[in-house]
């Protein structure tokens, strides 16, 4: 799995989420589906490496507040189109999910429950839904490599990538392996330290180190919480995609045509 990870210094969790077997005998193309965290701390070498991917589209799942606080660094030859929705894609705190979930959390068990509960709500947040729609429209209509990212590149990004994998017929084992790759992709200690600084600035020093690590990681319970909520409300993930995101069978077929090899 580590061969999917682009080793960068200032951009965390940057990796290819293609290459998995789809329904039938097709495979998701490699080199066209990328995901990551924010780019505000990108070094010149990082930007050079990203530029070589020839990205055509960037889907930014963050809200206005996050984009203002953490503006993405860009290569001098940057030409990709950035898609986003105006407004906030998170809760009333305007904080990323791992920061929002940290409220009144002290222990790892509390952090785990807070993240699971939050995942069950995220798929219906209006502005996040709006960017999810832009994401699937781009996959159906635009050629070339794309990058999907939020702040940490693990929660909003993880849900979107998981829905795509489901629609493309990727196995549950491969879907989960890709989702959990966040926990070992790149320099984990640096990523967790960066997130811990934000969490502690907002909620003080009382939180256990294990609680911070839980907030900055992913667990299969988290994505299962989102998927279970989709199934409970809509019957299936495919029905959620069609009814909430406008990804009907025809659009799924167009995405397959773009991404299958």
N, C-alpha and C positions, 0 to 999 in steps of 0.2 A: 504493500500500500504506500510505502514511503516514496516510491518513484513518482507518485502523483504530486508530491509536495515541491513547490518552488522555494528553495532556501533563500529567504530574504531577511534582512536585518530589522527593518522598521515597519514592514507590513506583515502582520501575523496571519497564520492559517490560510496561506495562499496556495490553492491546489486545484487540480483538474478533477472534476466529478463526472467525466465521461468514461468511456471504455468498458462499461458493464454490459453484460448480455441483456438483450431486450426480448420481447415476445418473438416467437419464431426463431429464426437463425440470425437475426440482425444484432448489431452491437452499437451502442452509443459511440459516436465519434470521439476520439481523443483530440485534445488541442483546441477545442472550440467552446468548451464549457468550463469556465473558471469561477472560483469563489474565494472570498477572502474577508478579512476585517478592514477597518479604515486605513487610509493611506497618509495621515497627517505627519507621521514620523518617518516616511520613506526617505531613504538615502538616495544619492545620485546613482549609485550602483543598482539599487532596487528599481528605480525608475527606468534605467537602461534595460534591465532584465524584463520588466513588464512591457516595455516598448517593443521588444522583439517578438512578443506574442501577437502583435498586429490586431489588437482589440478593435472591434467595430462598434460595440454597444456596451455600455456600463449601466446596470440596473442598481441604483442606490436605494436601499430599503430604509434608510434613515429618515428622520423627520427634519424639519427646518432648524430646530434648536441644535440638533447634533451636527448638522452640516455647518452651522455657524461656528460652533465650538471646536469642531475638528475638520477644518477644510482639507480636502485631499490635495496632496502635492501632485503635480503633473509634469511629465516629461516635456522638454521644449518642442518636441514634434508630435505631441498628443493631438489626436484627431477624432477620437471615439465620441459618439453621441451619448450623453448621460441622460438617463431616464429616471425621473423621480416624481413624487406627488407632493404638492404644496400642503403644508400643515404637519401635524405630528403623527408618526406611525406607532407611537408607544402610548403609555397611559398618561394620566393627568400630571405625573411628575416630569414628563418630557424626558425621562431617562431611559437608557437602554434596558432591555429586560433583565439582565443580570444585576443592574443597579436598582431597578424598580423592585425586584424581588428581595433585595437586601434589607428593606425597611423592617425594623423590629426583629431581625434575624440575629441570633447569637451562635447557634450550634449548626453543625453540618446537617443534622436531621431536619431542622427548621428550614434551612436553605433548600434542601432537596424538595420538601413539600411546597415551598413557595414557588420554586421554578416549575414544578409539575402543575400547580394550580394556574400559573400564568400562561403556560403553553395551551391550556384548555380554552383560554380566552382570546389569544392572539389572532387566530384565523379569521375573526370577524371584526377586527378593528377597522373602521371605514377607510382611513388613509393607507393602512397597510394593505388592505384588499385592493385599493386603487393601484398601488405599485405592483402587487402580484399580477394584476390584470395586464399592466404594461410589460411585465416580464414574459408572460406567456404569449402575448401579442408579438413581442419581439422575436421569440423563438420560432413562431409560426411564419413570420413575414420577413425577417431580416437575415441576410447571409453574413457569414464571417463569425469570428470568435466573439464571445460575450463574457463579461465578468459580472457576477452577482455578489453584492456585499452589503453588510450593515456595519455596525460598530465593531463588534468582536468577531463577526463572521460565523456565528455558531447557532443562534436561536432563530431569528427571523429568516436568516439565510438557510438554516437547517430545515425549517418547515417548507420553504419554497422548493429547495432541492429535493426534499423527500416527496413532495407532491408530484414533481416532474418525474422522478424515478418511478413512482407508482403508476402514473399515466403511461409511461413508456414500457411497462411490463418488467422492470428490473425486479429481481427477486428480493424478498424481504431481508434475506441474509446480506446481500450486497448493499441494499439500501441502508441497513443498520451499520454495516462496516464503514460505509462512507460517512455517515453521520458521526460515528464515534471516533473517526480519524482526527477530529478536532482535538482529542485528548492527547495525541502524540505527535501532531503535525508541527514541525518547526521547533523553535526555542520556547518550550512550555513555561519554563520558570520566568522568562522575561515577559511573556504574555500575561501570566497570572499576576506578576508584580505590577504591571501597568494597570490591570483591572482593579487590583487591591487598593491602589492609590486612590482611584475614583470612589470606590465603595467606602473606604475609611474616611475620606474627606466629607462624604455625605452622612455617614451613620456612626462615626466615632470608632474608637479603638477596641471596643468590648467584644467584637466578633471574633470567634475562634478562627485560627488559621485554616482549619479543615472546612469551615463554613465558607471562607473566601474562595478556597480551591473548588468547592462544590459549585459556587455561583459562576466561576470562570470556566467550568468544564461542562460537558454534556453527559447525559445518562439516558439509557434506553427508555426509562420511565417517562422522561420529558417528552420525547417525540411520540411515544405511545399515548400520552395524555392528549396531545393535539389530535392525533388520528382517531382516538376513541371518541372525542367530542364531535369530530366531523361525521363519524359513522352514526352516532346517536342522533344528531340533528338532521342528517341527510341520507342516511342509509349506507353510504360508501364514500370513500375518498373521491372516486370518480364523479359521484353525484354532487359532492361539495364543489369540485372544480367546475362542473357545468353550471350549477345553480348560483354560486357565489362569484366565481371568477370568469364566467362566460366561456369556459373551455369545453365546448361540446365535442362530439365525436369527430366532426369535420375539422375542427381546429387541432385536435389530437393527431389526426391523420397528417395534417400539414406539418406539425412539429416533427412527427416521425420521419417524414420525407426529408426534412432539413437535417436531422441529426443521425439517422441510421446509416450504417455502412455494412 
